């Protein structure tokens, strides 16, 4: 006879799932922000208007974009769950 998990375990599992989904969305927001920083730096180098981003911030953003590129190349679905190939 199977035993049902205690209600506390279900609550903890639901909270963990909610936190995980929220963290993934924040990562995507961070990626988009970093792409904007890199684009702004490229426009600044081309002589466009605007303030130049800090070198440390630019390096950090390039690393985040690099990590996302590697992660996306290993994924078989996109952020909406649809197959990529």
Secondary structure, 3 states (H helix, E strand, C coil): CCCCCCHHHHHHHHHHHHHHHHHHHHHHHHHHHHHHHHHHHHHHHCCCCCCCCCHHHHHHHHHHHHHHHHHHHHCCECCCCCECC
